[in-house]
Amino acid sequence: MRDRRRKRTIVVMALDRAARLRVALERDGGTCIWCGRAFTAQITPSTEHVVPRVKGGPSWPENEVAACRRCNADRGHRGPVEWLEECERRGWEPDGARLVRALTQLVDAIAREGGQRRARPYVDAQLRRLRRRAAPRGAGLA
């Protein structure tokens, strides 16, 4: 088990920043997860950590999505659901389905690879918040 974790770290670290961005763009498409703008020469993509590094988020492909530089900079260290809600308040069209998919893939990667003691409860809490947002108002109330 320990060797498998070491191998993953070596493989992930072998990808430089540009390669990790290419992986995110191929997987997620050519739009910003937060504002929905298509990437162009003027709106350039950057690699965004769904779970911020300061909150324990790993530099794994499962924790990285493509976002425009404006959204990446404006978000700072805010949680993904908090930032999703802020983007909606601003009148943007964030991709909530992509966020759910990224968080779910991160949960699966953490279960598979282990570790991530700080990120695990944070990701679980973010998924709970997203599910509550998606639940119809008054559901579950008797």
N, C-alpha and C positions, 0 to 999 in steps of 0.2 A: 504494500500500500504506500509506504513512504517513497519508494522508487518511482511510482506512478506520479505522485505529486511533484517530485523533483523534475521528472521528464516534462510535465505540463508547464512548469515554470520556465524551463529552458526554451520550450517551443514558443510560448507566448512572448517571452522577452526577445526572441529572435526577430519578431516582427517590429519594425521601426514604426514611428508615428504615422508616416505616410501609408505604410502597408495596412496598419490597423484602420485608418480612415477608409481606405479602399474596401476593406472587408465590410465595414459598417455601411458604406454606400451600396455595395452589391446586395447586401442582405435587406436593407431598409428602403432603398430607392433614393432618388435625388431630391428629396425635400427635407426641410428642417422638421424635426419631431415636435418642436414647440410652436412655431408660428405658421408652419405649412408652406412657407415660400420655397419655390424651386431654386436650386443652386444654379448660379450663373457666374460670369466673370466678376460681377459686382457683389454678388451674394455668395461668398465662399464658405464651403463647409469646414467644420472642425470636429474633432472627436470630443464627445461629451460623455462624462461619466454619469450614468443614471443615478447610482448611489455615490455621492461625492467621496473623494478619497479621505477627507477629514472625518467622514462619518463611518469609515471602515471599508469603503467600497474598493474592491480589487481592480487592478488594471488587467482585467480579462476581457476578451471580446464580448462576452455575455453582458458585461456592464458598460459597454460603450455603444453609443448611437451617434448618428450624424446630426449636427445642429449648426445653424448659422452662427457666425462669430458674435453677432449682436446678442442673440439669445443666450449663448454660452457665457458671455461676459455679464449680462444682466442678471442671470440666475444666481451666480455666485455659489454659495454653499446651501442654498435653499433646497428643501426636500423636493422630490419629483412631483408629488401630488400638490404641494403648496404652489410650485411654479406652474404646473398645469392650470390650476385655478386662476393664477395671476394672468396667464396668457389668455384665458377665456375672458377675464375682466377687461383686458386690453382690446378685445374684439378680434383676436387672432383665432386660428383654427388648429389647435394642437391635435396631434394624433394619439388619442387616448388608447386606442387598440394597440398601437406600436409600443406604448409605454407598458401596458399590461403584459404584452409578449416579452419585452425585454426583462421585466422584473421576474416573470415566471421562468424564463430561461436562466436567469441568475440563480433563482432558488434551486433549480435542477442541477446547475453546475456546482453550487455549494454542497448539495447533498452528495454529489458524485465525487467531488474533490476533497471535501472536508475543510476544516479550518474556518476562517472568516467569522470568528466569535463575535466581533462587533457588528458586522454587516448583517448577519442572519436575522436578529430580531428587528432591525431597522427595515429590511426588505419585507418581512412579514407584516409589519405595521403599515407600510406603504400600500401593500396589496389589500389589506383590510379596508383602508380608507378609500381605495378605488372601488372596491366592491360595494361599500356603503353608498358611494356616490351613484353607482349604477342601479342600486335597488330602488324600486318605486317607493315614493313617499308613503309612509304609513304601513309598509309591508312588515309583517311580523308583529304588529301591534294587535292585541286582542281586546 
